[in-house]
Amino acid sequence: MHQLPLFPPDNPQPLPDALTLLRTGVPLILSVSGGKDSDAMSHYLLDLRQAEGWSGDVVMVHADLGARVEWHQTPAYVRDLARRKGVSLHVVRWTHGDLIDRIWQRYYKDPSRPCWPSAAMRYCTSDLKRGPISRFIRQNFSRNVVCAMGLRAEESTARAKHETFRLRKDSSAPTKGRFVYDWLPIHNWSEADVWNCIQQHGNVYHEAYQHGNQRLSCALCVLASVNDLMNGAIHNPDTYIEYCRIEAVTGYSFRKDFWLTDLRPELLPQDILEAVRDYQSRVQSPVAVS
């Protein structure tokens, strides 16, 4: 099928817009996490695809961070979403283990630096989500493709600054005759818009929201609210123990001035509690001046 002329990143001509590309048959990738935003995005775009008759293929892709890290219900939930929507699902993973493996790898490579992901160092996203999805795109698409993600401006100041349509830098090499475009189709939606969309499509959503979660990512995300961390610890106790063990061994708190061990200490073995308390006492004790 004929495609519109597409321009390399250093060309001053403007990018084509996402809808124009999709209307000319460019394939669509729906990046789904199991969270409400990617659910609503999928409902919205699949409705639009049917209404406008887009001829390009559509697939879902889910980056699995590992059974020790994800909410236990997430793999089955994402599979069910794909089944309900009649779209093929491709699950991708980091090739060297899960997020817990990656945290340990970072610690042992340089124990002098904090090993946890953070807002400034989101290697959990780059290594375990973006990287595997880009590899999937490179291996399965030889032509231009639009990758849609459910990021919304309302979620954070950082996300509000995201471009809503841009070339994906790590897998859009023009020498391969392929451009990959990242698109944020619901960037300007409110949370109410998201829930209204979900309600209009059967009111099915991830179990974590039934427990009161505000957002859904992995079971214990470094960017999550205390409310969501509490839910994650209660309903995924094995993950909670593994994360607290990292604090106990490394001496690095989950977030700056926030020890995950303090969240639900009654769920933890005594050896973890004692090790973390020892680190905390050393940090809090004044340094003697001779």
C-alpha positions as CSV (number, residue, x, y, z in Angstrom):
1,M,0.0,0.0,0.0
2,H,1.2,3.5,-0.9
3,Q,2.5,5.5,2.1
4,L,2.8,9.2,2.6
5,P,6.4,10.5,2.4
6,L,8.0,10.2,5.8
7,F,10.9,12.4,6.9
8,P,14.0,11.5,8.8
9,P,14.6,13.1,12.2
10,D,17.0,15.8,10.9
11,N,14.7,16.9,8.2
12,P,12.9,20.3,9.0
13,Q,9.7,19.2,7.3
14,P,6.9,18.4,9.8
15,L,6.0,14.8,10.8
16,P,2.8,13.4,9.4
17,D,0.1,13.1,12.0
18,A,-0.9,9.7,13.5
19,L,-4.4,9.6,12.2
20,T,-3.3,10.3,8.7
21,L,-0.8,7.4,8.9
22,L,-3.3,5.0,10.3
23,R,-5.9,6.0,7.7
24,T,-3.4,5.1,4.9
25,G,-2.9,1.6,6.3
26,V,0.1,2.0,8.7
27,P,0.0,-0.8,11.4
28,L,-1.0,0.1,14.9
29,I,0.7,-1.2,18.1
30,L,-1.3,-0.8,21.3
31,S,1.1,-0.8,24.3
32,V,-0.9,-2.2,27.2
33,S,0.0,-2.6,30.9
34,G,-3.3,-3.8,32.4
35,G,-3.9,-0.3,33.8
36,K,-7.0,1.8,33.2
37,D,-5.3,4.3,30.9
38,S,-4.1,1.7,28.3
39,D,-7.4,-0.1,28.6
40,A,-9.3,3.1,27.8
41,M,-6.9,4.0,25.0
42,S,-7.4,0.5,23.5
43,H,-11.2,0.8,23.6
44,Y,-11.1,4.3,22.0
45,L,-8.7,3.5,19.2
46,L,-10.3,0.2,18.3
47,D,-13.7,1.9,18.1
48,L,-12.1,4.6,15.9
49,R,-10.4,2.0,13.7
50,Q,-13.7,0.2,13.1
51,A,-15.6,3.4,12.5
52,E,-13.1,4.7,9.9
53,G,-12.2,1.4,8.4
54,W,-8.4,1.5,8.9
55,S,-6.9,-1.3,6.9
56,G,-3.6,-1.7,8.7
57,D,-2.9,-4.5,11.2
58,V,-3.3,-3.9,14.9
59,V,-1.6,-5.8,17.7
60,M,-1.2,-5.4,21.5
61,V,2.2,-5.6,23.2
62,H,2.7,-6.0,26.9
63,A,6.1,-5.7,28.6
64,D,6.1,-8.2,31.5
65,L,8.5,-7.2,34.3
66,G,8.4,-10.7,35.8
67,A,6.1,-12.8,38.1
68,R,8.0,-11.6,41.2
69,V,7.3,-8.0,40.3
70,E,3.9,-7.7,38.6
71,W,0.6,-7.8,40.3
72,H,-0.2,-11.5,40.2
73,Q,-3.4,-10.9,38.2
74,T,-1.8,-8.8,35.5
75,P,-0.8,-11.5,32.9
76,A,-4.2,-13.1,32.9
77,Y,-5.9,-9.7,32.8
78,V,-3.9,-8.5,29.8
79,R,-4.6,-11.8,28.0
80,D,-8.3,-11.4,28.7
81,L,-8.3,-7.8,27.4
82,A,-6.8,-8.9,24.1
83,R,-9.4,-11.7,23.9
84,R,-12.3,-9.3,24.6
85,K,-11.0,-6.9,22.0
86,G,-10.2,-9.6,19.4
87,V,-6.6,-8.4,19.0
88,S,-3.5,-10.6,19.1
89,L,-1.2,-10.1,22.1
90,H,2.6,-10.2,22.2
91,V,4.2,-10.4,25.6
92,V,7.8,-9.2,25.7
93,R,10.5,-9.5,28.5
94,W,14.0,-8.4,29.3
95,T,16.3,-11.2,28.3
96,H,18.4,-11.2,31.5
97,G,15.7,-11.8,34.1
98,D,13.1,-9.7,35.9
99,L,13.2,-6.3,37.6
100,I,14.5,-7.8,40.8
101,D,17.4,-9.3,38.9
102,R,18.1,-5.9,37.3
103,I,18.1,-4.2,40.7
104,W,20.6,-6.7,42.0
105,Q,22.7,-6.4,38.9
106,R,22.9,-2.6,39.3
107,Y,23.9,-3.0,43.0
108,Y,26.7,-5.5,42.5
109,K,28.1,-3.6,39.5
110,D,28.6,-0.5,41.8
111,P,27.5,-0.9,45.5
112,S,28.5,2.7,46.2
113,R,25.4,4.1,44.3
114,P,21.7,3.6,45.0
115,C,20.4,0.5,43.2
116,W,16.7,1.3,43.0
117,P,15.0,2.9,40.0
118,S,13.9,6.5,40.6
119,A,12.2,9.4,38.7
120,A,15.6,10.5,37.6
121,M,16.9,7.0,36.8
122,R,14.0,5.0,35.3
123,Y,15.9,2.0,34.0
124,C,12.9,-0.1,34.9
125,T,11.1,1.6,32.0
126,S,14.0,1.9,29.6
127,D,15.5,-1.6,30.1
128,L,12.5,-3.8,30.9
129,K,9.7,-2.0,29.0
130,R,10.9,0.3,26.2
131,G,13.9,-1.9,25.2
132,P,12.0,-5.2,24.8
133,I,9.1,-3.5,22.9
134,S,11.6,-1.8,20.5
135,R,13.2,-5.2,19.9
136,F,9.7,-6.7,19.2
137,I,9.1,-3.9,16.7
138,R,12.5,-4.3,15.0
139,Q,11.9,-8.1,14.6
140,N,8.3,-8.0,13.4
141,F,7.8,-4.8,11.4
142,S,9.7,-3.9,8.3
143,R,7.6,-0.9,7.5
144,N,6.4,2.2,9.3
145,V,4.3,1.7,12.4
146,V,2.5,3.7,15.0
147,C,2.9,2.7,18.7
148,A,0.2,4.1,20.9
149,M,0.6,4.5,24.7
150,G,-1.8,5.5,27.4
151,L,0.2,8.3,29.1
152,R,-1.9,11.3,30.2
153,A,-0.8,14.8,31.1
154,E,-2.9,14.9,34.2
155,E,-0.8,12.1,35.8
156,S,2.3,14.2,36.5
157,T,4.2,17.4,35.5
158,A,6.7,15.3,33.6
159,R,4.1,13.5,31.6
160,A,2.4,16.8,30.8
161,K,5.5,17.9,29.0
162,H,5.6,14.8,26.7
163,E,5.2,15.3,23.0
164,T,2.0,13.6,21.9
165,F,3.5,12.4,18.6
166,R,7.2,11.8,17.8
167,L,9.7,9.5,16.2
168,R,10.8,6.6,18.4
169,K,14.5,7.3,18.5
170,D,15.7,3.8,19.4
171,S,14.0,1.8,16.6
172,S,13.3,4.2,13.8
173,A,16.5,4.1,11.8
174,P,15.8,5.4,8.3
175,T,18.5,3.1,6.9
176,K,16.1,0.2,7.4
177,G,13.3,2.0,5.6
178,R,11.2,2.0,8.7
179,F,10.0,4.8,11.0
180,V,8.4,4.0,14.3
181,Y,6.1,6.7,15.8
182,D,5.2,7.0,19.4
183,W,1.7,8.4,19.9
184,L,-0.2,9.5,23.1
185,P,-3.8,9.6,21.8
186,I,-5.4,10.2,25.2
187,H,-2.8,12.6,26.6
188,N,-5.4,15.3,27.3
189,W,-8.0,13.0,28.8
190,S,-9.0,13.4,32.4
191,E,-9.3,10.5,34.8
192,A,-13.1,10.9,34.6
193,D,-12.8,10.5,30.8
194,V,-10.9,7.3,31.3
195,W,-13.4,5.7,33.7
196,N,-16.3,6.8,31.5
197,C,-14.8,5.1,28.5
198,I,-14.2,1.9,30.6
199,Q,-17.8,1.9,31.8
200,Q,-19.1,2.3,28.3
201,H,-17.1,-0.9,27.3
202,G,-18.4,-3.3,29.9
203,N,-16.9,-1.7,33.1
204,V,-14.1,-4.4,33.3
205,Y,-10.8,-3.4,34.9
206,H,-7.9,-4.7,36.8
207,E,-8.5,-6.1,40.3
208,A,-6.0,-3.7,41.8
209,Y,-8.5,-0.9,41.4
210,Q,-11.1,-2.9,43.4
211,H,-8.6,-2.7,46.2
212,G,-8.4,1.1,46.0
213,N,-5.4,1.6,43.8
214,Q,-5.1,5.0,42.1
215,R,-2.8,3.8,39.4
216,L,-1.4,0.4,38.2
217,S,2.1,-0.5,37.4
218,C,4.2,-3.2,38.9
219,A,3.1,-4.3,42.4
220,L,5.5,-1.9,44.2
221,C,6.5,1.0,41.9
222,V,9.0,3.5,43.1
223,L,6.8,6.3,41.8
224,A,3.6,5.0,43.4
225,S,1.6,6.7,46.1
226,V,1.7,5.3,49.7
227,N,-1.8,4.1,49.2
228,D,-0.8,2.0,46.2
229,L,2.3,0.7,47.8
230,M,0.2,-0.4,50.8
231,N,-2.2,-2.3,48.5
232,G,0.8,-3.8,46.6
233,A,2.4,-5.0,49.9
234,I,-0.9,-6.5,51.2
235,H,-1.9,-8.3,48.1
236,N,1.5,-9.2,46.8
237,P,3.4,-10.1,50.0
238,D,6.1,-12.2,48.3
239,T,7.1,-9.2,46.2
240,Y,7.1,-7.0,49.3
241,I,9.4,-9.4,51.1
242,E,11.8,-9.6,48.2
243,Y,12.0,-5.8,47.9
244,C,12.5,-5.3,51.6
245,R,15.3,-7.9,51.5
246,I,17.0,-5.7,48.9
247,E,16.8,-2.8,51.5
248,A,18.2,-5.2,54.2
249,V,21.2,-6.4,52.1
250,T,22.1,-3.1,50.3
251,G,21.3,-0.5,52.9
252,Y,19.6,1.6,50.3
253,S,16.0,2.7,51.0
254,F,13.3,2.2,48.4
255,R,13.0,5.9,47.9
256,K,15.0,8.8,49.4
257,D,14.0,8.9,53.1
258,F,11.4,6.2,52.6
259,W,12.0,2.7,53.7
260,L,9.6,0.1,52.2
261,T,10.3,-2.0,55.3
262,D,8.5,0.5,57.5
263,L,5.3,0.2,55.4
264,R,4.0,-3.2,56.7
265,P,6.7,-4.6,59.1
266,E,4.3,-7.3,60.4
267,L,4.6,-9.0,57.0
268,L,8.4,-9.4,57.2
269,P,10.8,-12.0,58.7
270,Q,12.8,-10.8,61.7
271,D,16.2,-10.9,59.9
272,I,15.0,-8.3,57.4
273,L,13.6,-6.1,60.1
274,E,16.8,-6.3,62.2
275,A,19.1,-5.6,59.3
276,V,17.1,-2.5,58.1
277,R,16.8,-1.2,61.7
278,D,20.6,-1.4,61.9
279,Y,21.1,0.6,58.8
280,Q,18.5,3.2,60.0
281,S,20.2,3.6,63.3
282,R,23.5,4.2,61.7
283,V,22.0,6.9,59.4
284,Q,20.2,8.6,62.3
285,S,23.1,8.5,64.8
286,P,25.1,11.7,65.0
287,V,28.7,11.5,64.0
288,A,31.2,11.9,66.9
289,V,33.6,14.8,66.6
290,S,37.0,14.2,68.1
